[in-house]
Amino acid sequence: MKFDAVILGSGLGGLQCAYILAKSGMKVCVVEKNGIAGGCLQSFRRKGEVFDTGFHYVGALGKGQILEKLFSYFSLMDLPWRQLDTEGFDQIFFGGKSYLLRNGFENFAEGLSEHFPSSAKQIKAYSAFLKEVGSKITDPLLKPGNGIFSVNEFLGKNAWEYLESNIEDPLLRNILSGNSLKLELRKETLPLYTFAQINSSYIQSAWRLEGGGSLIADSLVSSIRKMGGEVYMSSEAVEIAEKDGKADYVLIKHGKEPERIYSDIFISNLSPQLTLSLLKESKCVRPVFRHRIQKLEQTYGFFTVNIRLKEGKIPYRNRNYYCYAEGLDSVWDISEMAEKGLAKGMLISETVPKGPDKRWATNIDILVPMAFSQVSKWEGTTPSSRPQDYKEFKARKAEEFIAMADGCIPGLKEAVQTYYTSTPLTYQHYTGAINGTAYGIRKDCNNLLKTLLAPKTPIPNLFFTGQNLNLHGVLGVSITSLLTCSDILGKEPLVSFLE
Ligand SMILES: Cc1cc2nc3c(=O)[nH]c(=O)nc-3n(C[C@H](O)[C@H](O)[C@H](O)COP(=O)(O)OP(=O)(O)OC[C@H]3O[C@@H](n4cnc5c(N)ncnc54)[C@H](O)[C@@H]3O)c2cc1C
């Protein structure tokens, strides 16, 4: 079998690349190891209720904003998007008080200035800075050159140092960073651009999807098929074979007999480490490149508790909660604490209730950063063979986290009907993410040349895509999909809709 382009993995990045190439007239084929498409976007169903895994909310989906432009292109704007409360899309619980973050750069600054009047000028300048970064987000697509490396001056700067030198009040720094568990807050490494770009997009507007993240994947799969593309589920890529200095075919395992799929172009949505492990014999990939990729570190993973609530007990609030433990000095210590097995902060997100009556929450997800070292001793097991002590660990953690969440949502503990849990091991099993990493490879502002990857690989017809390259999250991955396809199709057809 021969295609114009074969895409390994049906995460958001893989599906978007397939969509773009199919739209340009190429005959594409996506191969996915799981029975469900979407990678981190997968939702799961228990007793009729839908729960999300690696997708809770997105930013910048308002009319004319960057994700809206991208999702219009991907025909995703007809999905049931629900905007979060513009006067408080995120609520930060820190140091015994809570703070609402508002949408709109001026509104955001005004809201926080009410809590921190003596810092009003600094808040205004911070907000203006985020606005500027947000407006530059399409730069890597519009500029010639090597993608993200040409983006702007903020990439090589350190996010923590920026905050420390521009915001004097330590409490205010915590609140401004308080909803940033959707990136890995690490003082030494986090690039200012990652921090500013993500926060900027959510301040523009914040949205949930009624029905779960799988709707995005299902819609993309259906569009790809309508354009004549193939999406093979339960088809694990086990080898990429090279011939005459190019990738020749991918060997997939589905059914009993492995099958070769030939193609002119290959895009890997798998982690770069996993991709290289599929290139068993390669003349193009030198050991030094393999070594560099294998050495890259991963961001943390999550322990998640998906809770089904008793009816009519917890009011549905159209916002997310970020809760931090009493006595925590800095939310920037969370990732270091996760390494030590300490859980000091969490994101709590309610699912949009089904039907017109939105008064009561039906499901709540709790997400707590967790280092892989916490679960690595069970790595040799699979979901069907996890031992008793792993199950006990999960139950213990779930109870601990529900009790902590009860401090922000009074009555939560009593309102729990049932719950399901997952750990970084679960994510590793279902998405192939190394160590169950939530945000892929750790980008290091001190070492951009090593930690930011370009879509091009040493094999001229093999490309990377997805969150491991430069930006994570739904917006970051969508931009990366365009960058990957720009390297294949040239920039013109892609940027025309953004200009
Ligand atoms: C707990 C959690 C919460 C998150 N919350 C949000 C959020 O609220 N908002 C947001 O914007 N982002 C969020 N993110 C991040 C976001 O989900 C990811 O950045 C994004 O979905 C990653 O997409 P991807 O295309 O890079 O890859 P992935 O989703 O990792 O997809 C990779 C795909 O490759 C497949 N695969 C692996 N190996 C093989 C193989 N050998 N053969 C074939 N297929 C294979 C996998 O099964 C998977 O489908 C969250 C992530 C996590 C983990």
The ligand as an SDF file (V2000), in Angstrom:
LIG
                    3D

 53 58  0  0  0  0  0  0  0  0999 V2000
   -3.6640   15.6560   32.2870 C   0  0  0  0  0  0  0  0  0  0  0  0
   -3.4840   16.6310   31.1670 C   0  0  0  0  0  0  0  0  0  0  0  0
   -4.3060   17.7650   31.1040 C   0  0  0  0  0  0  0  0  0  0  0  0
   -4.1700   18.6620   30.0390 C   0  0  0  0  0  0  0  0  0  0  0  0
   -5.0250   19.7360   29.9600 N   0  0  0  0  0  0  0  0  0  0  0  0
   -4.9650   20.5610   28.8960 C   0  0  0  0  0  0  0  0  0  0  0  0
   -5.9140   21.6130   28.7490 C   0  0  0  0  0  0  0  0  0  0  0  0
   -6.8400   21.7670   29.5540 O   0  0  0  0  0  0  0  0  0  0  0  0
   -5.7740   22.4540   27.6730 N   0  0  0  0  0  0  0  0  0  0  0  0
   -4.7690   22.3050   26.7480 C   0  0  0  0  0  0  0  0  0  0  0  0
   -4.6870   23.1060   25.8060 O   0  0  0  0  0  0  0  0  0  0  0  0
   -3.8710   21.2880   26.8600 N   0  0  0  0  0  0  0  0  0  0  0  0
   -3.9560   20.4140   27.8890 C   0  0  0  0  0  0  0  0  0  0  0  0
   -3.0730   19.3730   27.9980 N   0  0  0  0  0  0  0  0  0  0  0  0
   -2.0170   19.2310   26.9620 C   0  0  0  0  0  0  0  0  0  0  0  0
   -2.5760   18.6880   25.6580 C   0  0  0  0  0  0  0  0  0  0  0  0
   -3.4780   17.6320   25.9070 O   0  0  0  0  0  0  0  0  0  0  0  0
   -1.4180   18.1720   24.7940 C   0  0  0  0  0  0  0  0  0  0  0  0
   -0.4790   19.2220   24.6320 O   0  0  0  0  0  0  0  0  0  0  0  0
   -1.8250   17.7080   23.3950 C   0  0  0  0  0  0  0  0  0  0  0  0
   -3.0670   17.0480   23.3470 O   0  0  0  0  0  0  0  0  0  0  0  0
   -0.7140   16.7900   22.8640 C   0  0  0  0  0  0  0  0  0  0  0  0
   -0.9990   16.3840   21.5470 O   0  0  0  0  0  0  0  0  0  0  0  0
    0.0870   15.6590   20.6440 P   0  0  0  0  0  0  0  0  0  0  0  0
   -0.4520   15.6600   19.2600 O   0  0  0  0  0  0  0  0  0  0  0  0
    1.4220   16.2520   20.8510 O   0  0  0  0  0  0  0  0  0  0  0  0
    0.2480   14.1460   21.1450 O   0  0  0  0  0  0  0  0  0  0  0  0
   -0.5090   13.0390   21.9570 P   0  0  0  0  0  0  0  0  0  0  0  0
   -1.8410   13.4750   22.4200 O   0  0  0  0  0  0  0  0  0  0  0  0
    0.4510   12.5480   22.9800 O   0  0  0  0  0  0  0  0  0  0  0  0
   -0.7300   11.8880   20.8620 O   0  0  0  0  0  0  0  0  0  0  0  0
    0.2190   10.9410   20.4700 C   0  0  0  0  0  0  0  0  0  0  0  0
   -0.5300    9.7990   19.7900 C   0  0  0  0  0  0  0  0  0  0  0  0
    0.3960    8.8500   19.2800 O   0  0  0  0  0  0  0  0  0  0  0  0
   -0.1170    7.5440   19.5290 C   0  0  0  0  0  0  0  0  0  0  0  0
    0.9750    6.5710   19.4880 N   0  0  0  0  0  0  0  0  0  0  0  0
    1.9990    6.4270   20.3770 C   0  0  0  0  0  0  0  0  0  0  0  0
    2.8230    5.4260   19.9750 N   0  0  0  0  0  0  0  0  0  0  0  0
    2.3300    4.9540   18.8080 C   0  0  0  0  0  0  0  0  0  0  0  0
    2.7790    3.9630   17.8900 C   0  0  0  0  0  0  0  0  0  0  0  0
    3.8950    3.2430   18.0950 N   0  0  0  0  0  0  0  0  0  0  0  0
    2.0310    3.7340   16.7700 N   0  0  0  0  0  0  0  0  0  0  0  0
    0.9050    4.4600   16.5310 C   0  0  0  0  0  0  0  0  0  0  0  0
    0.4420    5.4110   17.3730 N   0  0  0  0  0  0  0  0  0  0  0  0
    1.1460    5.6690   18.4960 C   0  0  0  0  0  0  0  0  0  0  0  0
   -0.7610    7.6810   20.9000 C   0  0  0  0  0  0  0  0  0  0  0  0
   -1.6400    6.6100   21.1760 O   0  0  0  0  0  0  0  0  0  0  0  0
   -1.4480    9.0310   20.7450 C   0  0  0  0  0  0  0  0  0  0  0  0
   -2.7290    8.9000   20.1830 O   0  0  0  0  0  0  0  0  0  0  0  0
   -3.1870   18.4470   29.0290 C   0  0  0  0  0  0  0  0  0  0  0  0
   -2.3750   17.2970   29.0830 C   0  0  0  0  0  0  0  0  0  0  0  0
   -2.5290   16.3930   30.1300 C   0  0  0  0  0  0  0  0  0  0  0  0
   -1.7050   15.1380   30.1290 C   0  0  0  0  0  0  0  0  0  0  0  0
  1  2  1  0
  2  3  1  0
  2 52  2  0
  3  4  2  0
  4  5  1  0
  4 50  1  0
  5  6  2  0
  6  7  1  0
  6 13  1  0
  7  8  2  0
  7  9  1  0
  9 10  1  0
 10 11  2  0
 10 12  1  0
 12 13  2  0
 13 14  1  0
 14 15  1  0
 14 50  1  0
 15 16  1  0
 16 17  1  0
 16 18  1  0
 18 19  1  0
 18 20  1  0
 20 21  1  0
 20 22  1  0
 22 23  1  0
 23 24  1  0
 24 25  2  0
 24 26  1  0
 24 27  1  0
 27 28  1  0
 28 29  2  0
 28 30  1  0
 28 31  1  0
 31 32  1  0
 32 33  1  0
 33 34  1  0
 33 48  1  0
 34 35  1  0
 35 36  1  0
 35 46  1  0
 36 37  1  0
 36 45  1  0
 37 38  2  0
 38 39  1  0
 39 40  1  0
 39 45  2  0
 40 41  1  0
 40 42  2  0
 42 43  1  0
 43 44  2  0
 44 45  1  0
 46 47  1  0
 46 48  1  0
 48 49  1  0
 50 51  2  0
 51 52  1  0
 52 53  1  0
M  END
$$$$
